[in-house]
Amino acid sequence: MLTAFVKPYRAPIVLVCLSFFIGCGAGSLGPGVAGPGGGPGGGPTPPSLVSIAITPADVTLVLGAFQQFTATGTYSDNSSQNITGSVNWASTDISVASIAEGGLATALSLGSVTISATSGSVTGSATVNVQSAVLSSIAVRPVKKKIAPFTSQQFQAIGTYTDGSTHNLTGQVSWTSSNTLVATIGASGRAKALTPGSTTITATLGPISGTSTLNVSNATIVSVSVTPSGRTIAPGTKLAFAARGFFSDNTTQVITRDSTWASDNIAVATVGAGGTATAIGAGTANISATFSGVSGLAPLNVSSATLSSISVTPASAVLAPTTSANCVATGTYSDGSTQVITNIVTWTSSAPNVAIVDGGGRVTAQSPGNATITAQLGALSASCAIVVDGSPLTSIRVSPQTASILQQANLAFVATGTFADGNTQDLTTSVLWTSSAASVATISNLPGTIGEATGLAPGTATITALFGGHFGRATLTVTTSTATSLGVSPAATNLEPGDFTQFKVLAEFSDGTTRDVTASVTWTSSDETVAVVAPTGVATSIRSGLTSVTATLNDLSKTAVLRVY
């Protein structure tokens, strides 16, 4: 029944269906034949890419900073799409700012570049300006200090920049004292106490200032100690002495710069205003320091030994142009003794166009080639072979690659450069160190602490080392893990007057780790007339006696015993 009903109407139904599909633009008339819609096989035309917009379009970065760019494509149907991962990224000058796949740019040197994102024939661009970091704050050290009248105190101005780096600005800032009747301060940051009272010491650079408080007591000098005592040195060499004053309020101060120095036998040794003695001839001389009429002295023995030989370390070194290395000269004497004589020899370079050397033995590479660095004293000399490698730097590695520290704790990073010929070099003192974010950690470019990061707040910071258009990165996590116990080593030690020893502190933390916190603890000596302890944990003995050396971190403390014979 149904077949009989459909059959007479089969042809008209087919024609109606064909007409319906053709009119709707659907279907196909055959392979390779475009339908009325114009798309492949008669389908709609896919929208084509019309333009690319990069955001941010104009950005200013400091050296070592990163910027993530985003590429957004606009199409012929007015739609838009994030195409950051599918475009080809490029920089007009990769020495100023490099750009990686995915749109992450790194600022490498000062200048301006155009960052582009390309897909097919369509390109979008953005501008990157790389500028020097801006000074954000100044810290004046020491933070609060109390000294006696007529003594002096050296202040330092440490600047923190927007790239997370810290630099010593002591010689660049303007120094002022709010009460010059109490204390004055010179252009070098050294304050001189005059009368009892309090004054604010300010360091200013441009619109940024930092302050510290200097209190002047009414204490008077009781005694003066001069160290080291009883040392023996060879003729022609030098030895630095230090003077420490003991005052009526039971405080002690280093008064080396404030004392008047003298030698009672200038045929044996002379002494300069800063306490550095020069050995002249065999014998014994008493080196004295006098402050406000009170004196202390230490005997200095000058042997009859003569210089037998000089050695220089390292014996050889490979440097890249503009990097540096320190040479140390050591003298061996006829009595078998040895002494560092770096600062009394004469340093020369055989090829100053390749490498130069200063009076302290610091060698700086200039251009590719070979140079012989020579240390000479009298008729004796020794040398170091310097090769300045012109091979291009290919990479920088920062180590440790990942690390974790506590707030206010420190960690030293090392930068190692690898060159195209396979040579490697320690670039730690040559790179520019930056930290991002600066609110999490800062990193020092200060002599003596170059590459040392300080944790400020919980979070993660990227530590970057920049040199020669290349960079290396490391990740530093600052945690809030708390110390649960401290250990001081050595637990007990014996010294002679004028000697010193290094104390170290290991802390166990709530996260199960053990770390060296020597530089983070507060050091005290129970009797500073016997020995004093520097912030680095170095204890210097003064006179015979017994003292307790205590390391304190937050609410934890640990004590070691120091006996001076």
Buried (B, 14 or more C-beta within 10 A) or exposed (E): EEEEEEEEEEEEEEEEEEEEEBEEBEEBEEEEEEBEBEEEBBBEEEBEBEEBBBBEEEBBBBBBBBBEBBBBBBBEEEEEEEBBEEBEBBBBBEEBBBBEEEBBBBBBBEBBBBBBBBBEEBBBBBBBBBBEBEBEBBBBBBEEBBBBBBBBBBBBBBBBBBBBBBBBBBEEBEBBBBBEEBBBBEEEBBBBBBEEBEBBBBBBBEEBBBBBBBBBBEBBBBBBBBBBBEBBBBBBBBBEBBBBBBBEEEBBBBBBBBBEBBBEBEEBBBBEEEBBBBBBBBBBBBBBBBBBEBBBBBBBBBBEBEBBEBBBBEEEBBBBBEBBBBBBBBBBBEEEBEBEBBEBBEBBBBBEEBBBBEEEBBBBBBEEBEBBBBBBBEEBBBBBBBBBBBBEBEEBBBEBEEBBBBBBBBBBBBBBBBBEEEBEBBBBBBBBBBBBBBEBBBBBBBEEBBBBBBBBEEBBBBBBBBBBBBBBBBBBBBBEBBBEEBBBBBEEBEBEBBBBBEBBBBBBBEEEEEBEBBBBBEBBBBBBBBBBBEEEBBBBBBBEBEBBBBBBBBEBBBBBBBBBE
